[in-house]
Amino acid sequence: MSAVDTTTQQALELARAEARTLSDQLRQARADLHRLGIADQNRALVCAALTGAVGLLVGIGIGSSIRRK
């Protein structure tokens, strides 16, 4: 096996391990939300959407103010 094959194999193993970790974290987050109940899930989703919208508006505002200068 060449050095490139070994490096590629190691990178694939690392990516698989990271994917498993992220999958486990997502599964845990879903379980936590499920324990909170459906009303709290909706509240969390609405809060996340509003936070994202505010962040987007702030980013656009900062970008446009920088462009004017």
A tleap script that builds the chain and sets N, CA, C and O, in Angstrom:
source leaprc.protein.ff14SB
mol = sequence {
  NMET SER ALA VAL ASP THR THR THR GLN GLN
  ALA LEU GLU LEU ALA ARG ALA GLU ALA ARG
  THR LEU SER ASP GLN LEU ARG GLN ALA ARG
  ALA ASP LEU HIE ARG LEU GLY ILE ALA ASP
  GLN ASN ARG ALA LEU VAL CYS ALA ALA LEU
  THR GLY ALA VAL GLY LEU LEU VAL GLY ILE
  GLY ILE GLY SER SER ILE ARG ARG CLYS
}
set mol.1.N position { 0.847 -1.172 0.000 }
set mol.1.CA position { 0.000 0.000 0.000 }
set mol.1.C position { 0.894 1.237 0.000 }
set mol.1.O position { 1.859 1.313 0.760 }
set mol.2.N position { 0.571 2.195 -0.849 }
set mol.2.CA position { 1.394 3.392 -0.932 }
set mol.2.C position { 1.033 4.373 0.178 }
set mol.2.O position { 0.042 4.196 0.886 }
set mol.3.N position { 1.851 5.403 0.314 }
set mol.3.CA position { 1.618 6.413 1.342 }
set mol.3.C position { 0.310 7.163 1.090 }
set mol.3.O position { -0.391 7.542 2.028 }
set mol.4.N position { -0.006 7.371 -0.192 }
set mol.4.CA position { -1.249 8.071 -0.543 }
set mol.4.C position { -2.455 7.227 -0.136 }
set mol.4.O position { -3.427 7.752 0.407 }
set mol.5.N position { -2.393 5.914 -0.399 }
set mol.5.CA position { -3.489 5.030 -0.013 }
set mol.5.C position { -3.670 5.003 1.501 }
set mol.5.O position { -4.796 5.004 1.999 }
set mol.6.N position { -2.554 4.980 2.230 }
set mol.6.CA position { -2.612 4.971 3.688 }
set mol.6.C position { -3.230 6.261 4.207 }
set mol.6.O position { -4.080 6.235 5.098 }
set mol.7.N position { -2.804 7.386 3.653 }
set mol.7.CA position { -3.345 8.684 4.064 }
set mol.7.C position { -4.822 8.780 3.738 }
set mol.7.O position { -5.604 9.281 4.546 }
set mol.8.N position { -5.212 8.310 2.573 }
set mol.8.CA position { -6.615 8.323 2.169 }
set mol.8.C position { -7.440 7.438 3.094 }
set mol.8.O position { -8.539 7.812 3.502 }
set mol.9.N position { -6.914 6.277 3.419 }
set mol.9.CA position { -7.610 5.351 4.316 }
set mol.9.C position { -7.779 5.968 5.700 }
set mol.9.O position { -8.841 5.847 6.311 }
set mol.10.N position { -6.738 6.626 6.192 }
set mol.10.CA position { -6.817 7.276 7.507 }
set mol.10.C position { -7.838 8.408 7.490 }
set mol.10.O position { -8.585 8.592 8.450 }
set mol.11.N position { -7.868 9.165 6.395 }
set mol.11.CA position { -8.829 10.264 6.278 }
set mol.11.C position { -10.255 9.726 6.250 }
set mol.11.O position { -11.151 10.315 6.854 }
set mol.12.N position { -10.472 8.614 5.554 }
set mol.12.CA position { -11.796 8.002 5.507 }
set mol.12.C position { -12.231 7.503 6.884 }
set mol.12.O position { -13.384 7.680 7.279 }
set mol.13.N position { -11.312 6.885 7.605 }
set mol.13.CA position { -11.634 6.411 8.948 }
set mol.13.C position { -11.965 7.575 9.877 }
set mol.13.O position { -12.884 7.481 10.691 }
set mol.14.N position { -11.227 8.660 9.759 }
set mol.14.CA position { -11.489 9.850 10.566 }
set mol.14.C position { -12.851 10.446 10.221 }
set mol.14.O position { -13.605 10.834 11.114 }
set mol.15.N position { -13.168 10.521 8.929 }
set mol.15.CA position { -14.461 11.056 8.498 }
set mol.15.C position { -15.607 10.184 9.001 }
set mol.15.O position { -16.645 10.696 9.420 }
set mol.16.N position { -15.418 8.874 8.959 }
set mol.16.CA position { -16.458 7.965 9.469 }
set mol.16.C position { -16.665 8.142 10.966 }
set mol.16.O position { -17.798 8.132 11.448 }
set mol.17.N position { -15.570 8.303 11.698 }
set mol.17.CA position { -15.672 8.506 13.143 }
set mol.17.C position { -16.384 9.821 13.449 }
set mol.17.O position { -17.213 9.882 14.357 }
set mol.18.N position { -16.066 10.869 12.698 }
set mol.18.CA position { -16.728 12.158 12.905 }
set mol.18.C position { -18.212 12.059 12.561 }
set mol.18.O position { -19.051 12.634 13.254 }
set mol.19.N position { -18.536 11.331 11.495 }
set mol.19.CA position { -19.936 11.156 11.110 }
set mol.19.C position { -20.707 10.399 12.196 }
set mol.19.O position { -21.853 10.735 12.498 }
set mol.20.N position { -20.080 9.385 12.775 }
set mol.20.CA position { -20.731 8.649 13.868 }
set mol.20.C position { -20.961 9.555 15.070 }
set mol.20.O position { -22.024 9.514 15.688 }
set mol.21.N position { -19.967 10.372 15.400 }
set mol.21.CA position { -20.088 11.289 16.533 }
set mol.21.C position { -21.214 12.284 16.296 }
set mol.21.O position { -22.036 12.518 17.182 }
set mol.22.N position { -21.257 12.875 15.094 }
set mol.22.CA position { -22.311 13.834 14.777 }
set mol.22.C position { -23.677 13.172 14.778 }
set mol.22.O position { -24.659 13.765 15.223 }
set mol.23.N position { -23.741 11.954 14.287 }
set mol.23.CA position { -25.002 11.219 14.279 }
set mol.23.C position { -25.477 10.962 15.702 }
set mol.23.O position { -26.662 11.105 16.003 }
set mol.24.N position { -24.555 10.585 16.571 }
set mol.24.CA position { -24.900 10.354 17.980 }
set mol.24.C position { -25.383 11.647 18.648 }
set mol.24.O position { -26.339 11.633 19.423 }
set mol.25.N position { -24.712 12.763 18.340 }
set mol.25.CA position { -25.116 14.042 18.919 }
set mol.25.C position { -26.503 14.444 18.428 }
set mol.25.O position { -27.316 14.945 19.206 }
set mol.26.N position { -26.776 14.228 17.148 }
set mol.26.CA position { -28.091 14.548 16.594 }
set mol.26.C position { -29.166 13.677 17.232 }
set mol.26.O position { -30.245 14.162 17.573 }
set mol.27.N position { -28.872 12.407 17.388 }
set mol.27.CA position { -29.816 11.487 18.027 }
set mol.27.C position { -30.114 11.936 19.464 }
set mol.27.O position { -31.263 11.904 19.906 }
set mol.28.N position { -29.073 12.351 20.181 }
set mol.28.CA position { -29.247 12.820 21.558 }
set mol.28.C position { -30.060 14.110 21.597 }
set mol.28.O position { -30.921 14.272 22.463 }
set mol.29.N position { -29.798 15.023 20.674 }
set mol.29.CA position { -30.563 16.277 20.630 }
set mol.29.C position { -32.030 16.010 20.339 }
set mol.29.O position { -32.906 16.643 20.930 }
set mol.30.N position { -32.305 15.082 19.438 }
set mol.30.CA position { -33.691 14.725 19.135 }
set mol.30.C position { -34.368 14.106 20.355 }
set mol.30.O position { -35.534 14.386 20.633 }
set mol.31.N position { -33.641 13.272 21.073 }
set mol.31.CA position { -34.203 12.655 22.275 }
set mol.31.C position { -34.489 13.718 23.333 }
set mol.31.O position { -35.517 13.667 24.008 }
set mol.32.N position { -33.577 14.681 23.477 }
set mol.32.CA position { -33.792 15.764 24.442 }
set mol.32.C position { -35.020 16.577 24.073 }
set mol.32.O position { -35.836 16.902 24.935 }
set mol.33.N position { -35.154 16.907 22.790 }
set mol.33.CA position { -36.322 17.661 22.346 }
set mol.33.C position { -37.600 16.855 22.551 }
set mol.33.O position { -38.639 17.405 22.917 }
set mol.34.N position { -37.516 15.565 22.316 }
set mol.34.CA position { -38.697 14.723 22.494 }
set mol.34.C position { -39.130 14.712 23.955 }
set mol.34.O position { -40.324 14.723 24.257 }
set mol.35.N position { -38.150 14.689 24.863 }
set mol.35.CA position { -38.468 14.716 26.287 }
set mol.35.C position { -39.123 16.029 26.691 }
set mol.35.O position { -39.949 16.061 27.603 }
set mol.36.N position { -38.753 17.120 26.009 }
set mol.36.CA position { -39.345 18.416 26.323 }
set mol.36.C position { -40.812 18.483 25.914 }
set mol.36.O position { -41.594 19.239 26.491 }
set mol.37.N position { -41.167 17.703 24.933 }
set mol.37.CA position { -42.551 17.714 24.459 }
set mol.37.C position { -42.686 18.503 23.177 }
set mol.37.O position { -41.824 19.314 22.839 }
set mol.38.N position { -43.769 18.262 22.466 }
set mol.38.CA position { -43.956 18.859 21.147 }
set mol.38.C position { -44.088 20.373 21.208 }
set mol.38.O position { -43.591 21.058 20.314 }
set mol.39.N position { -44.746 20.926 22.240 }
set mol.39.CA position { -44.892 22.380 22.340 }
set mol.39.C position { -43.528 23.042 22.484 }
set mol.39.O position { -43.263 24.075 21.869 }
set mol.40.N position { -42.664 22.442 23.301 }
set mol.40.CA position { -41.331 23.001 23.478 }
set mol.40.C position { -40.485 22.835 22.222 }
set mol.40.O position { -39.632 23.676 21.938 }
set mol.41.N position { -40.710 21.768 21.473 }
set mol.41.CA position { -39.993 21.605 20.204 }
set mol.41.C position { -40.345 22.734 19.270 }
set mol.41.O position { -39.468 23.351 18.666 }
set mol.42.N position { -41.644 23.009 19.151 }
set mol.42.CA position { -42.066 24.090 18.265 }
set mol.42.C position { -41.499 25.422 18.728 }
set mol.42.O position { -41.061 26.233 17.912 }
set mol.43.N position { -41.505 25.648 20.026 }
set mol.43.CA position { -40.953 26.890 20.570 }
set mol.43.C position { -39.458 26.984 20.240 }
set mol.43.O position { -38.971 28.050 19.864 }
set mol.44.N position { -38.739 25.878 20.380 }
set mol.44.CA position { -37.308 25.883 20.085 }
set mol.44.C position { -37.061 26.149 18.599 }
set mol.44.O position { -36.133 26.878 18.248 }
set mol.45.N position { -37.882 25.563 17.728 }
set mol.45.CA position { -37.725 25.786 16.290 }
set mol.45.C position { -38.035 27.230 15.914 }
set mol.45.O position { -37.329 27.829 15.102 }
set mol.46.N position { -39.088 27.790 16.501 }
set mol.46.CA position { -39.440 29.184 16.221 }
set mol.46.C position { -38.349 30.113 16.718 }
set mol.46.O position { -37.976 31.065 16.032 }
set mol.47.N position { -37.840 29.839 17.903 }
set mol.47.CA position { -36.760 30.651 18.458 }
set mol.47.C position { -35.514 30.586 17.568 }
set mol.47.O position { -34.873 31.607 17.320 }
set mol.48.N position { -35.178 29.402 17.097 }
set mol.48.CA position { -34.012 29.241 16.220 }
set mol.48.C position { -34.221 29.990 14.904 }
set mol.48.O position { -33.294 30.618 14.393 }
set mol.49.N position { -35.441 29.924 14.351 }
set mol.49.CA position { -35.729 30.623 13.107 }
set mol.49.C position { -35.634 32.133 13.293 }
set mol.49.O position { -35.071 32.832 12.451 }
set mol.50.N position { -36.186 32.637 14.401 }
set mol.50.CA position { -36.122 34.081 14.664 }
set mol.50.C position { -34.697 34.546 14.896 }
set mol.50.O position { -34.298 35.609 14.420 }
set mol.51.N position { -33.933 33.754 15.624 }
set mol.51.CA position { -32.539 34.102 15.869 }
set mol.51.C position { -31.758 34.150 14.562 }
set mol.51.O position { -30.949 35.053 14.349 }
set mol.52.N position { -32.001 33.183 13.695 }
set mol.52.CA position { -31.342 33.176 12.392 }
set mol.52.C position { -31.730 34.374 11.556 }
set mol.52.O position { -30.881 34.968 10.891 }
set mol.53.N position { -33.011 34.740 11.580 }
set mol.53.CA position { -33.474 35.900 10.810 }
set mol.53.C position { -32.845 37.185 11.327 }
set mol.53.O position { -32.423 38.035 10.543 }
set mol.54.N position { -32.782 37.325 12.649 }
set mol.54.CA position { -32.154 38.518 13.232 }
set mol.54.C position { -30.680 38.564 12.853 }
set mol.54.O position { -30.163 39.626 12.507 }
set mol.55.N position { -30.006 37.436 12.915 }
set mol.55.CA position { -28.595 37.385 12.526 }
set mol.55.C position { -28.392 37.755 11.075 }
set mol.55.O position { -27.437 38.452 10.731 }
set mol.56.N position { -29.292 37.289 10.223 }
set mol.56.CA position { -29.208 37.619 8.802 }
set mol.56.C position { -29.409 39.115 8.587 }
set mol.56.O position { -28.670 39.736 7.823 }
set mol.57.N position { -30.402 39.696 9.253 }
set mol.57.CA position { -30.656 41.133 9.109 }
set mol.57.C position { -29.490 41.968 9.633 }
set mol.57.O position { -29.115 42.969 9.023 }
set mol.58.N position { -28.924 41.556 10.755 }
set mol.58.CA position { -27.769 42.276 11.295 }
set mol.58.C position { -26.595 42.179 10.327 }
set mol.58.O position { -25.893 43.165 10.102 }
set mol.59.N position { -26.379 41.009 9.760 }
set mol.59.CA position { -25.288 40.836 8.798 }
set mol.59.C position { -25.478 41.692 7.560 }
set mol.59.O position { -24.525 42.296 7.066 }
set mol.60.N position { -26.700 41.746 7.059 }
set mol.60.CA position { -26.987 42.587 5.885 }
set mol.60.C position { -26.786 44.059 6.232 }
set mol.60.O position { -26.222 44.818 5.444 }
set mol.61.N position { -27.252 44.460 7.423 }
set mol.61.CA position { -27.079 45.851 7.848 }
set mol.61.C position { -25.614 46.232 7.968 }
set mol.61.O position { -25.210 47.303 7.516 }
set mol.62.N position { -24.824 45.371 8.566 }
set mol.62.CA position { -23.390 45.648 8.712 }
set mol.62.C position { -22.726 45.688 7.346 }
set mol.62.O position { -21.900 46.560 7.077 }
set mol.63.N position { -23.087 44.741 6.482 }
set mol.63.CA position { -22.497 44.710 5.141 }
set mol.63.C position { -22.815 45.963 4.336 }
set mol.63.O position { -21.948 46.511 3.655 }
set mol.64.N position { -24.059 46.410 4.420 }
set mol.64.CA position { -24.428 47.602 3.654 }
set mol.64.C position { -23.789 48.855 4.238 }
set mol.64.O position { -23.437 49.766 3.489 }
set mol.65.N position { -23.631 48.922 5.560 }
set mol.65.CA position { -22.999 50.104 6.149 }
set mol.65.C position { -21.508 50.152 5.814 }
set mol.65.O position { -20.945 51.231 5.635 }
set mol.66.N position { -20.877 48.995 5.731 }
set mol.66.CA position { -19.462 48.946 5.356 }
set mol.66.C position { -19.293 49.337 3.889 }
set mol.66.O position { -18.331 50.017 3.531 }
set mol.67.N position { -20.220 48.912 3.051 }
set mol.67.CA position { -20.147 49.207 1.624 }
set mol.67.C position { -20.283 50.709 1.353 }
set mol.67.O position { -19.672 51.232 0.421 }
set mol.68.N position { -21.083 51.397 2.168 }
set mol.68.CA position { -21.295 52.830 1.976 }
set mol.68.C position { -20.058 53.652 2.286 }
set mol.68.O position { -19.853 54.716 1.701 }
set mol.69.N position { -19.238 53.168 3.198 }
set mol.69.CA position { -18.057 53.949 3.636 }
set mol.69.C position { -16.962 53.960 2.622 }
set mol.69.O position { -15.917 54.569 2.848 }
savepdb mol mol.pdb
quit
